[in-house]
């Protein structure tokens, strides 16, 4: 109806006394513009703009809330942002979706940088169907655990702001989120004390079960209909040894005791070994029948005898005592003139060799003592002259990982050789190669992955090895078989790092999907899943006790996991950004060392809760940072070689000390069985 006609009709109705009809027409006219189109009175009627207005309403209320509720409420912002953006794209609002994404993405760049990078190109409905990250979010409900009081307060606010955008947010939460509310009194993690501590510390980390549909902490079951899942029982004790091997080891230890009797107050090797056996028998161990192992030989006996000797005579690291950290020493091997060509390093178990995988597709092996490397090849015109290093050529792409076969240094010249016999390498050419360290040649080429193989590692007893690759799988192999034995499938992105459990019955995989998975070797099935990292997983190491797993990411965070209940123990921070590339445990499983792109080796107290009080001090300075002892909120050093003052990183109180290099990113750290820390890196001027 034209505005002029509408006014004339209203005047006519008024003159004739049709008051009710006049009132209804006036009400209708008030909700229309001059062209007769309806004026929207609710945010959800404003088309593509509704999500931006509603999200700003919710974010403003959360940031103005009480400090004790903010850590919980902020966990909702990311999933609401993602699902609102995907809804806009799916409803074909390309301009509004781009404006929405650009307006709010800065709030999530620290924690969700990789997901933002993946979602940024999404602008059309067909992109939502093809983008890997978008498919994950659209295919599952995002799980968030928070306190009941915080969530109920949010719902009340949204209902009171129904027309201003509250209804839009409630619709997103109902359709795309699985909010699990927890009573503070029933869960220590959400107690008032813990909430206040997280708020003061500025912690903004996701919960263990956040974001994974249907996932309970530790459980590998992600079926949304599974409900509360029961964790698979783990057998984390040491692998039982053969009866014949035990007899031979006891005999060897008796001979060593006779050759070199124990000092006053020191246990004999035989007594120390018997104590070890008693402790192992009391733990729940896997069965030898679950894993086929070759028959033990004289070399295995010699290695077991030497392990007992080193365990008894080790420098004991029992964690902190009286607030003073254990005196851990680090020996650093620095490689010069590499032109940034080294991709990876590994030290042999006898600490006599180091191998480097090169971006030029070859491997270089050096003697750490500078001695000539022995060779079983007969001398001849084609033989390589004696040298302290060897070059292994065979790969057709950059070498991303190298791993020495198990070995140990022995002091008995009459015992069989316990030096490493083989070296494994993985490459961008999608293969794994087994090299002889006696003949200095390639023995076997293993093929099976259809993408670059990022990591390879030997099992604790040799014979088996594990690989992780860009095809999103990890595979278990045996050296005497050309085909893989197991394939572990479940990650959404590349498997970047892998490791074995000390009893060889389980393996661990870390991926750039930010998830760590634990698998049973006997069945190939997942038994645990650990979520809580906010960036790509870059390093894994299981403790010698077999009960704790350490995982590190490229944001500089280390997380410790209790394997049996599948729970997060604590987070340890101190490294700068760029990645933690290696972690290693002390023999007692009480101290952890780490090294990475920031050019530091850091020592961590595993037993100390990182919210304990403590004040560290600066005791020395290096070219890339400061050597620190104790615990303090000390700014972490930046990337090696950087002279600019970077963003300060919180150092948690469980850091014992930090050893900086000048300009050498640390590629590998390793504890010896006697608790000496070894590290290696390349000088990058």
N, C-alpha and C positions, 0 to 999 in steps of 0.2 A: 504494500500500500504506500503511495506517495506521501511524503511528510505533510503536504498541504491538505490532501484529502483526509489524512488521519486527524488533523487538528479540527477540521470542519465537522467530522463525524463525532468527535468528542464533545464539541460545543452543542451539536444537535441533541445528543443523548442527555447532556446536562439540562438543556431547556425543557425536554420532555419528562425529566425526572427519572430516567432509567439509571439510577445511581450505581447499582451493582454491575451492570454492563459497562458503564463508564469506568468504574474502578478497575475492572479486568483489562480493558483496552489500555488504560494508562500504565498498568503494570507491565504489559507486554511491550509497550512502546519504550519503557525505561531500559529494557535489556536489548535494544536494537540501536544500531548507529543510524546516521542520516540516510544511508542507502538501504535501510531496512534489514541489514545483516545482524545476526545475533552477536551481542557483546559477551565474550567469555567471562564468566564469574568464578571459574575454578581453574587452577593451574593445569589440571589434566586436559583441559579443553584448549590449551594454547599450542598444540601440535608439538613440533620438535624442540621448543624452548622449555617444555615442562621439566625435563630431567635436570637441566642446568639450574633452574630456580629451586627445584626441590633439593638437589644436592647441596647447594649453597645454604639453604635453610638448615639442613641437617648438620653440615660442617660447622656453621656458626654457633649452633646450640651446643655441640660437643666441645668446641674450644672455649666456650664460656661456662662450662660445667665445673663442678668441684674436681680438684686435682685427683682425688682418690678414684674417681670414675673414668677419668680421661684415658688411662692405658687400655681399659676394656673397650670403651666406646670407639676409640680410634681404630680398633681392629675391624670395625664394620665399614670404614670408609673405603678401603681398597676394593672389596668385592662389590659394594654398591656402585662405585665408580666404573668398574669393568663391565658389570651387567647393564648399567645404564647406557654406557657407550655402545655396547653390542646391540642393545635394543634399538638405539637410534639408527645404527647402520642397517639393521635388519628391516626397520620400518621405512627405509629409503629416505633418510634425511642427511645427505652427504655434507652439506654446509654446516648444519647444526651439530652433527657428530664431530666434525673437525674442530669447530669452535669449542665444544664441550671438552674434547680431549686436550687441546692446547691450554685451556683455562685452568685445568686442575691437575695435569700430569706432574707438575713440579712438586706437589705434596708427596709423591710416591717414588721419586727418582732414587733415593738412597736405598730403599728396601726392595724395589721391584724393577730395577733398571732393565734387566734382560726381558721381562714380560712387556714392558712399555715399548722397548725397541721392536719386539715382534708384532705388537698390536698397532703400531703407528701407521703402517701402510694400509690397514683395513679401512675401506671407505664405501664398499658396495656390498649388498647382501651375498653375492657369490664369494666375496673374500671371506666372509664369516664361515662359509662351508668348506673353504680350502685351507685357511690359516690354521696351523697346528695348535697354537696356543688358544685361539678362539674356539676351536672344536673342543678342547679340553674343558674350558669354562662353560660352554653351552651344553655340553653333554652331561655335566654333573652339577650337583648342588655344592656350593662352597660352605664348608663347615667352619663355624666359629664357636669357641667356648668362652663364656663370659659369666660374670656374676649375675644372679637373679635381679638384684636391686637396680643395677645399672641398666639392664635390658628393659625392665618394667618401666623405669623412668623415661626411657627413650620412647617406648610405645605410647605412654600417656601423652608425651609432648606431641608426637606425630598425629595422634587422634585429635588433639586440641587444635592443630594446624591443618585440618583436613583439606580445606579449600586452598591453602597457601602452598601445598606441595606434600603434606604429610601422607596423603593417600597414595601418591606416586611411590614414595619410599617404602611404605608398607607393602605395596604390591610387589616391588622388587625383592624385598626380604622374604615374602611368602613364596614367591615363585622360584627364586634362585639361591636362597641361603638355607642352611640347616643350622639354626642357632641352638646350641646346647647350653642351658643355664645351669649354674653350679651354686649350691648354697655355700657361703663363705665358711660357715662353721664345720662343714663336712669335707672341705678340700683345703689343705694347707697352702697350695699354690695360689688360691684366691682369698686367703685370709687378709684381714686389714693390714697386718704388718707387712706381708709380702707386697701387697698393692702399693702401699706407701713407699716401700723401698724401691720398687720399680719406677715409681714416679720421680723420686729424688734422683735416682741414677740415670734417668733419661732413657731407660731401656725401651726399645720399640721392636722387639723380636716376636715373631709368631709363635703360638703354642705348638707343641709337638704334633697335634692332630689337626692343626688348622689347614683349611684349604683342600684336604684330601677327602673325597666323598666316602662316607661310611667308615672312615678310618678311626680305629681306636689306637691309642699310643702303643707303638711296638708291633701291633698286629700287621701281618702282611695281607690281610683280607680287606679288600676295598669294595666289596659288594654292598650296595646301598640297602639291600634287603636283609643283610646278614644280622643286623642288630648288634648286640654286645657279643663280641667274639672271644673265645678262649685261646690264650696264647699257646703255641706249640711248646711242649716241654723240651728244653735243650740239655744236651749232655756236653758240658763244658770242661770236664776233667781231661787230663792228659791221655793220649792214646796209649793203651796198655802195650808193653813191650813183650817181645817173644821170650819164652822161658829160657831157651838156649842163649839168647843174647844177654839176658840178666846174669846167667851163670858165668858167661865169658867176661862180662864187665866186672863182676865181683872178683874174679881171678886176676884180671888186669889191675884192679885197684889194690889188691893185696900185694902184688908185685911192686907197685909204685910206693906203697907204704913201707915196704921193706927196703926199697932203694933210697927213699927219702922220708924218714920217720917224721911224724908231726911234732911241732914245737910244744912247749909247755902250755897247757890250757887250750890247745887246738885239737879239734876232732880229727881222727884219722879219716882218710878218704872213704874207707869202708863204712865207718859209722855215719859219716855225712850222707853217703848214698842210701843207707838203710832208712835214715830219717826222711829222705826224699820219697822213697818208696811208700812209707807209711802214710805220708800226706797225700800222695797220689791215689792210693787205694781207698782213702776215705771220701774221695770226690766221685761224682757221677760221671763216668767216662763212657765214650762210645765203644762199640765193639770192633775188634779188628776185622771181623767178617764183613763189616759195612764198607770197607775200603781195601781193595786188593793191593798188597804191598809185596815187593820182591823179597826173597830170602836175604837175611842179613849176612854180611861178609866181614872179613877181618878189618876192613876200613871202617865199618860201622862201629865195631867194638872200640877201635882206637879213638873215634870221635866221641863216643859216649864217655869213655874214661877221661878224656881231656875236658869235656863239658863239666864233669863232676869236680875236677881240679879247679877249673876257673870259677865255678859257682862257690866253692868253699873259700877261695882266696880273693874273691872280688872285693872292691872298695864298696862298702855297703852304703846305700842311699835310702834312708828310712823316712824321708820327708822332713818337714820342719820340726825343729825342737827348740822351744823357748823363743819362737819368732825369728830364728836364724835359719836361713836356707842351707842345704848341703852344698859343700864346695865342689861344684861340677866344673871340670876343666874341658875345654874344647880344642881339638887340634884341627886347624883349618888348612886344607890344600887348595891353593889358588892357581888357576890355569891362566897363563898370559898369552897374548898374541893370538887369540882365538877368532877375532873378527866376528864375535857373536854367532859362531857356527855350532857351538855345543848345545844340544837339545836336552840331554839327560846324562846322569852319572850313576855309577854304582861301585861300591867297594866290595871286594871279596871277603869272605868270612874269615880268612887267615890274615887279613889286613896287609897283604903284600901286593895286591893288584888294584888298579882302578880302571874302569872302562867308561868311555864317553861315546854317546851316539851323536853323529854329526848331521847337520842339515845337508851336507854334500853326499849323503847316502852311504857313508862308510862308518866303521867303528875303529876307535883307537884304544889300545890297551897299554898301560904303562906299569912299570914296576915302581912301587912307592919308595923302595930303597935305592932306586937307580941302578940296580943290578941287571945283568943280561938275562933276558927271559929264556928259560930252557925250551928246547924243541926236540921232539922225537923224530923229526925228519932227518934222513941221512944227508950228510954234507954233499954238495955237488954244485955244478955251475949255475943251476937255476935256483938253488936254495938262497933264502934271504940271509945276509950276513948277520952275525950276532948283534943284538940291539936291546936297549932298555925299554923299547916300545914296539908294538906290532900293529899293523893296519889290516883290518878284516874287510874285504870288499866282496859284495854280492847283492846287496839291496839295490833297487832301482828308484828309490825315493828316500826322503829324509828319515832318519832313524829316530823314533820317538821314545823308546824305552830299551834298557839293557838290564840284565839280571844274571848274577853269578850263581852257579849251583852251590848248594850248602857245602861249607868247608869250615875248618877250624885250625888254628896254629897249634902244633904239638911240639913239646920240648924234648920228647924221647926220640933220638935218632934211629932207634931200632924198630919203632912202630911203623905200620904201613902209612903211605902218604895220605895226608888228610887235606891236601891242597885242592882248590876247585878244579874240576875236570872239564866243565862245560860252561858256555855262556849262551844265554838266550837274547835275541833282539827282535823288536817289532818295528814296523815301518809303514810309511804312507803307501807302499806298494801292495798293501793288504796281506802281507805274509809275515810269518814268524820263522826265524832261522836259528838252528842249533849249531853252535861252533865248538870245535875241539880246541882246548887250550894246551894240548900236547902237540897236535899236528898243525894248529893255527889255520884251520880250514873249515869250511861249512860241511856239516854232516847231513843235515836234513832241512828241507824247506816245508813248512806246514802251511797249508792253504785251507780256507774255509770261510773267513770273513769276506764280505764284499764291500768293505770301506776301510779307510786307514785304521791300523791297529794302534791305539793310543798307549796301551800299557801291557806289560807282561811281567809275571813274577813266578819264581819257583815255589813249590810247596815246601813246608818245613823239613820234610824227609827226602826231598828230591823226587825224582821219578815223575811226579805230576807237576804241571804248571798251568797257570790261569792267564787269560787274555781278556781285554776289553777293547771295544772298537766303535767306530762311527756308525755301524749298522744297528746300534742300540742293544747289542747283545754282549754277554760275556760267555766264554767257552772254556771248558776244562779239557786238558790234553794229557796224554802220557807220552813220554819220550820214545817208547818203543812202538807207538802206533801213529800212522800218518793222519788218521781221522780223529776229530775231537770226540770225547766221551759224553759230555754234557753240554747243553746250550741253555743259558739262563736268560729268559725273555721276560720283560716287564717294565723296563725303563721307557720313558717317552722320548728321551733324547740320547745323545752319545754316552757310552760308558767310558769315562775318562780315567778312572783309577780303580784298581782291584787289589785285594790282599787275602791271605789265608788266615784262618783261625789256627792257633798253635797246635791243635790236635788234628788238623787237616780234615776234620769232618764237616767243616763249614767254610764258606767263602763269603767275601763282602764285595759289593760293587758300589761305586759312587758315580754320579752322573751330573750333567749340566741341567737336568730337570730338578736339581736341588734335593734329591732323595738318595738315601743310603739304604741298600737292601742286603739282607743276610739270607743265604741259600744253604740248603742241606746238600752235601755232595752225593750222598747215597741215593737220593730221590730226584734231585734237581728242582725241588719245589722251594718257594720262598718261605722262610720261617719268621722273619722280622722285617719291619720297614720303619726307618727312622726319618722323620720329617721335622724341620725346624731351621734348616739353613736358609739364608736369604740370597745366596749366590751359588755359583757353580762349585761342585765338590772337586777339590784338587789333590787331596792326599788322605790316605787311610792307614791306620795301624792298629792291630789288636794287641792288647797287653799280654805279656808272657804268662800271666795268671789265667788268661782266657776268659776273663769276666767283664772287661771293659773295652770298648772300642773308642778310638779317637778319630774324628773326621774333621778336616779343615777345608776352608773354601777360599775363593779368590777375593773375598771382602776382608780377609784378615782375622777370621773368627775360627776358633777350635772348639768343638763340642765333644764332651765325654758322654758316652751312653752305657748304661747298665744293661748288659745283654739279656740276662734272665727275665726281668720284668719288662724289658723293652722301653725303659724310661730314660729321659735326659737327666744327667747328673748335674752338669753345669756348663756354662760357656766361658771361654777364656779369650780375652782380647788384649792386643798390644801391638801386633804387626800392622804395618801400613798396608794400604791397598796395593793390589798387584798380584796377590796370590801367595798362599803358603804351599810350597811345593814338596815338602817332606816333613814327616814326623816320626819319632822313634821313642821307644820305651826303655826305661832302666830295667835291670834284671828283676827288681823287686816289684815292679809295676807301680811305683810310688812317685816317679819323676818322669816328665815328658820333655823332649827337646823338639824344636821346630825351626825351620829355615825357609826363607822365601825371597820374593822379589824386592823386599825392602832392604836387603843386604844385611840382615841380622840373624843370629842364632839366639833363640830364646829358650830359657829353662823354666819349666812350670811345675808347681807343686800340685800333684793330683789329689792329695788327701785334704788339702785346705779348702773350705768353702770360699768362693771368691767374693762373698759379701762380708768376710771377716774384716775386722779393723786392723790397720797396719799402716805404717808410714815408711816409704822407701827413701833412698838417698842416692845421689849421683856420686859415683866413686871414680869415674874416669870418662874421658871423651875420646871419640874416634872421628874419622873423616866423614862418616855417614850418620853419626848419631852418638848416643851416650851409652856407656856400660852402666846398667842399673842393678841394684840389689834391693831386696825387700819388696814391699808392695806399696804402691802409691798411685794417685791419679796423675801420672806423668805423661806428657805428650809423647806418643810413639814417634820413632824416627820415620822419615819419609823414604821414598824410593832411593835405592843406592845411587849415590852420585849426584843427587839433586841438591842444589844450593839454595833453592827457594824454600821459604817456610811454608809447608803444606798445612792442610787442615789437621787440627789436633785430634788424636785418637786416644780414647780412654784405655789405660792399662789396668787390667783387673788385678786385684790384690794377691792372686795366686801366682803371679810371675815372680820367680826367684831372682833371675838376672837376665840381662840382655847383652850379647856380645856383637858389636857392630863391625862390619868390614868397611873399607874405604869406598870402593865402588864395585863390589862383587856380589851380585845376586847369588843366593845360596840354593843350589840345585838338589843337594842330598845331605841329610844328617843321619847319623847312625850311632847307636850305643853299642860298644863292644860288650861281650858277656861279663867283662870285669868292670863295666860302668865308666869307661873312658868314652867321651863323645867325640866323634869324627864328623867333619863337615867338608863339603867341597863346593866350589863355585868358580866362576870365570870373571876375571877382571875386565870391566867394560869402561874404559876411560871416556 
